């Protein structure tokens, strides 16, 4: 069995975990991974289409969760 390609889609909540996501992005890149992070990889345009295509194209999907509840970033 072939090893999965070193490609990662990085999913995070912008208002809550962008600093953590950027740190993980940089570390993975330094270790030879091709990482997709929306603020790094999308300029403007068809956001949803690009996101869905990138999810399908990546071997790994990394979700960054914090101790704050999902959907409540405006209240914290």
Secondary structure, DSSP 8 states (H G I E B T S, - for coil): -----SEEEEE--HHHHHHHHHHHHHHHHHTT-EEE-HHHH--SS-HHHHHHHHHHH-SEEEE---SS-TT-GGG-
